[in-house]
Amino acid sequence: MTERTFSHTPINLAEKLARIPDLWQQRVVAEMNDYQFKLVRIEGDFIWHDHAETDETFIVIEGHLRIDFRDGSVHIGPGEMFVVPKGVQHKPFAEKEVKMMVIEPRGILNTGNEGGERTAQNDLWI
């Protein structure tokens, strides 16, 4: 891991989100212990996947996110969050662009073990 310096400057989420060039390509904005705070812009359908080793937290900043599960779904609006328990298959969906934060341990791939074209590179900071 690269050594980071301490800064007294707050992280502006809107400014960071505006700098993310592509949909589905999450970027790290902070770390706390072994957890990363990632911002991402999404639109459309993702893939079914799970994270066998960790829970995953979604915090919607703008837009409306639906997370599908094999037995139902949850709708998350601006200012709301939801924790997907480890091992639960899920598939995010956004009819229109959603800007959100994902919180998960360092090294977790966004597609779990499923891989594919929507797999984002880990540890890209913005």
N, C-alpha and C positions, 0 to 999 in steps of 0.2 A: 504494500500500500504506500502511496505517495504521502509524504509529510505535508500537512496543510498548515498554514499560518492562521492565527486567531485574528479576527477582524471585528471592529466595533460597528460595522455597517450592516443594517438589516437586509434581508433578502426580499426583493420586490418580486412577488410571484407573477404579476402581470407583465413586467419587463422581461422576466426569464421566459415565460410562455411565448411572448412575441418573437423571441430569438430561436425557437425550435422550428427548423425548416420543414420537416415532414411529419405527416400523421403517423401514429403508432410507433414513433421513435422516441422513447422516453429518455430524459436527461436528468442526471443527479444534480440537486441543488444544495444538499446538505447531508451530513452523516451524524448520527448520534450512537455512540458505542458501535455495534456492528450493523446498525440499521441505516438504510438509505432512504432519503426523501426524494422521490422522482416526480418530475412534471412530465405530462404527456398530453398531446392533442389527438383525439380519436374521432373517427366518423365511420359508420358502417358496421359490419359484422366482424368479430374476431373469430378465434377457433376454440373448440372445446379443449380444455386443459385443466390440470390441477397442479398443486404444489404439495407434494407428499410430506415435505419436511417443515413447512411453515404456513402460518396464517398470512393473509394479504389484506391490507387496508386500502380502500378507495375513498378519497375525499373529492367530491365534485366542487369545482370552483365556478364554472360556467356551463350551462347546458343541462341536459337530462340524460342520465345513463340508465340503461336497463342491464341487469346481470341475470342471465338465464341459468337455471340449474336443471338437473334432470327431472326434478319434481315441482318446478315452479319458477318464479322470477321475483326480483326486487327492483323497484324504481327508486333512483337516487337523484335528488335535485340539488341546486346550488346551496352550499352551506351544509350539506348532509354528508354523512360518512357511513360506510358499511364494511364490516370485517368478514371476509370469506375464510371459514376455518380450513386448516390444512387438510389435504386429501379430498376436498369436495370439488367435483368437476363443475366448472362454470364457463360462461361465454359472455363477455361484455358486448354490448351493442349500443350504438348511438345513431339515431335517425338523422340528427344534425350534429355538427361538430360539438364535442365536449372537451373542456379543459379541466384536467384533474390532477391530483397528487396521488401517488401510490407509495405506500410505506411497506418495506419488506427488508429482510436481511441482505447484506451485501452478497453479490454473486448469484442471486436468484434470476433465472431467465424468465422473461415475460410470458413465454409459451410453455413453461414447465419442461417436460421431457418430450413434448410433441414436435418441436422444431418447426421448420417451414419458413416461408417468405416473410411472415410477420414477426419473426424472432428479432428483437432489438439487441444491438451490441451492448454489453454491460459496461458499467463504469465510465460512461461518457458524461462529463461534467459540462454545465453551461453556466 
